[in-house]
Amino acid sequence: MVIYGVALLSFAYLAGQVLGDLLGKLIGVKANVGGVGISIFLLLLLIEYLTKKGKLNIQSQDGLKFWGAMYIPIVVAMAAQQNVMAAVKGGPLALLAGVITVIIMFLLIPLLDKVGKKEDSHDLEEELIEPNLELKAK
Amino acid sequence: MFEVVYNSLMNNGLITAFAVIGITMYISHFISSRFTRGRVHGSAIAILIGLVLAYFGGLNTGGEKGLADISMFSGIGLMGGGMLRDFAIVATVFGARFEELKKVGLIGLISLLVGTVVPFIVGVTVALAFGYNDPVSLTTIGAGAITYIVGPVTGAAIGANSTVMALSIAAGVIKSITVMLTTPYMAKFVGLTNPRTAVIFGGAMGTASGVAGGLAATNPKLVPYGAMGATFHTGIGCLLCPSVLFLATKFIFG
């Protein structure tokens, strides 16, 4: 059933939230530390385990796939509720601090990438999510 | 008549949000394929439209949550809020490979530290250039350059004034927006095409919404790896800024 996939996702998500909050409390920080990361890690393990056991049928997978596919629209909704006004009002100081940081971090990424690199990680081909206009025309 | 429609949309906020975002995505993909021949990614255009809508939302209401402050569009707040965003990010892991994550480890940790300290130094330097010289303001603005959550959390902890807090949040929001909009173009130049680099990118850039938006428009398959790095960023920032980094700033400029 589809709900099994959604429930599996919810379980991993909630466990990550709880552990992230606990980790935050443990090191005395008023924030969730690594909640999403822990959830991702847990779900990855659960999927591997259940797939090996043959317990994750197509419908359960659909429950997971649906929410994965909703990710981009959700990010658009997230963009639509950013405090863009504050960013504009912050003026040149905020603009410079934000933009210079991003430029420098982009320059550092290839350097960080070289550190401790043993074997090449395989490139992932881009997923086709553009609407197929040729098909639609037919 | 108008009031009835308005109330119906308001009372069904989340569903209204699905419809509004659906239309936005359709328009964005239409613009992408017709006017840019797919060169500018549909998702990137959709995010840009979202940000423009957020600006007008803020302009109309004076609120902090963009379009979501207009009551008819309040469902956008739920749809794009932290809960569903993180839920959907976790779901993207379906199809990700476990071995790829295992390869990261130490470099992920190094990226996190670099991604905390370097933005902090940049923020402090810019604040100095604009005439701030007290350690509390410098630290708060420096923290804002990490993420817009680390900024106010740090500011509140060390007692910054509201103007500095607002600047700090603004710096973080601009960082996030810049990452969302530039990542698809920078990806090829910095080698952001594989899981390992995506974890480094997430850890170094930090800003969860920026990384989420940027990778969505670059290659959705990289999202779980980027999120893995970014998820620890705010926590580490909130840990280091009011403590070690504040003391260091105080030592140098105090």
Interface residues (C-beta under 8 A of the other chain):
Chain A: L9 S10 A12 Y13 G16 G20 L23 G24 I27 G28 V29 K30 A31 N32 V33 G34 G35 V36 G37 I38 S39 I40 F41 L43 L44 L45 I47 E48 Q61 L64 K65 F66 W67 G68 M70 Y71 I72 P73 I74 V75 V76 A77 M78 A79 A80 Q81 Q82 N83 V84 M85 A86 A87 V88 K89 G90 G91 P92 L93 A94 L95 L96 A97 G98 V99 I100 T101 V102 I104 M105 F106 L107 L108 I109 P110 L112 D113 V115 G116 K117 K118 E119 D120 S121 H122 D123 L124 E126 E127 I129 E130 P131 L133
Chain B: A17 F18 I21 G22 T24 M25 H29 S32 S33 G38 G42 S43 A46 I47 L48 I49 G50 L51 V52 L53 A54 Y55 G57 G58 L59 G62 E64 K65 G66 L67 A68 F73 I76 G77 M79 G80 G81 L84 R85 D86 F87 A88 I89 V90 A91 T92 V93 F94 G95 A96 F98 E100 L101 K103 L106 I107 I110 S111 V114 G115 V118 P119 V122 G123 V126 A127 A129 F130 I141 G144 A145 I149 V153 A166 L167 I169 A170 A171 G172 V173 I174 K175 S176 I177 T178 V179 M180 T182 M186 F189 V190 G191 L192 T193 N194 P195 R196 T197 I200 F201 A204 M205 A208 S209 A212 G213 A216 N219 P220 K221 L222 V223 P224 A227 M228 G229 A230 T231 F232 T234 G235 I236 C238 L239
